[in-house]
Amino acid sequence: MTQLAFSDVPLSALAEGLTGSEILRISAEITALKREGKQICNLTVGDFSPAEFRIPQALEHAITEAYAAGQTNYPPSDGTIELRKAVVKFYEEEMGLHYPLESTLIAGGSRPIIYAAYAACVDPGDKVVYPTPSWNNNHYTYLMRGQACEIVVGPEENFLPTAALLEPHIRNARLVAVCTPLNPTGTVMSRDEVEAIARLIVDENRRRRGTGERPLFLLWDQVYWTLTFGESRHYAPPQLVPESAQYTIFVDGISKAFAATGVRVGWTVAPPSITARMRDIIGHIGAWAPRAEQIATAWFLGQKDEIAKYHATMKRELQLRLDLLHDGLEAMQKDGLPVRAFSPQGAIYLSAQFDLIGRNGITTNDQIRHILLDEAGFAVVPFQAFGSKKEDGWFRLSVGAVSADDIRNALPRVREAIAKRA
């Protein structure tokens, strides 16, 4: 057998300058440790373990029936008509928003939608405004050769951008990217702030119409919007300021709402002129959702009782895990340990601070991450993986792939590891 030898060769400037996913790197490290038999409470990936959160049984059956019926050829480039109609109806019934069919576009998950939105709106040198921490906006801006304008948000702002923080930066911006409930923090934007941001976008575009400038678009990532807890509620800009619909590009799908990350069905609802261009971009890269999954999802979105039943169980189990983490960390704080956590608001994430910087020679979040991993089998992701530049002990804890017992068993180990350095 011939042994092939390869050497590194220069690639494009884009490829050479691209930074890989820190989350996936950490996740691969955890997977390797688990293969070695290490006991780890894995709170790193924004995913669901099928052992803990399986997709709705009715959706699963509908997918297999579609495959059995031979639905295995290419779907239309903008998605099956059945699913596009179902999304329009879903937005009408759930959010009171009335969009034409031409506003919808289906893709193989939400990531192609985000990529296509950036590609459709952002030219090299265009300014993109987004908060840090937030998921992958820095990478998408880089891929488009855009100019990143990062708005640093912290616990004082509920880790979410405000209209007051955005306003000084939008005058010459092309895109504002917002996610709520937010990955990585699990925080949910208030109704008043959603309305204020929507009005900010509308007012800026009204000004631009008088000068002939290109419009400012709002990328509204609400892929977690069905997962809110307690008194938190999700709102979308067009619900509160209808005129904002002509500038809003929704990012949505079934990945998080139905624990269906691997099923790969996402969509946008946006002005038709934008979805048409996004359709062509996705068409060239072939990032379509499989036809069978589209047909099944179209049917399932109309099953209100099935969805309600599924979400009742899913949200109860998610909140159980989030509450266990929150209450356990809060108990440590009450005992004087340098730990705090936000109350669960939405998504599958909890924001927690292990305030060990400056103690016992600890200077970085990655050192804290390794202490928790090596001594407590507690795997978490620092906010640096989401664009944050601060070494301040803040981490994302993701509960979709762990059991309640995993958390209960890990918390005493975390307490012990932190107490050593308090």
Sequence and secondary structure as in RCSB ss.txt:
>XXXX:A:sequence
MTQLAFSDVPLSALAEGLTGSEILRISAEITALKREGKQICNLTVGDFSPAEFRIPQALEHAITEAYAAGQTNYP
PSDGTIELRKAVVKFYEEEMGLHYPLESTLIAGGSRPIIYAAYAACVDPGDKVVYPTPSWNNNHYTYLMRGQACE
IVVGPEENFLPTAALLEPHIRNARLVAVCTPLNPTGTVMSRDEVEAIARLIVDENRRRRGTGERPLFLLWDQVYW
TLTFGESRHYAPPQLVPESAQYTIFVDGISKAFAATGVRVGWTVAPPSITARMRDIIGHIGAWAPRAEQIATAWF
LGQKDEIAKYHATMKRELQLRLDLLHDGLEAMQKDGLPVRAFSPQGAIYLSAQFDLIGRNGITTNDQIRHILLDE
AGFAVVPFQAFGSKKEDGWFRLSVGAVSADDIRNALPRVREAIAKRA
>XXXX:A:secstr
            HHHHH    HHHHHHHHHHHHHHTT   EE   SS  TTTS   HHHHHHHHHHHHTT  S  
 TT  HHHHHHHHHHHHHHH     GGGEEEESSHHHHHHHHHHHH  TT EEEEEES SSHHHHHHHTT EEEE
EE  GGGTTS  HHHHGGG TTEEEEEEESS TTT     HHHHHHHHHHHHHHHHHHHTTT    EEEEE TTT
T B TT     HHHH GGGGGGEEEEEESTTTTT TTT  EEEE  HHHHHHHHHHHHHHT    HHHHHHHHHH
TT HHHHHHHHHHHHHHHHHHHHHHHHHHHHHHHTT SEEE    BTTEEEEEE  TTSTT   HHHHHHHHHHH
H EE EEGGGGT    S EEEEE TT  HHHHHHHHHHHHHHHHTT 
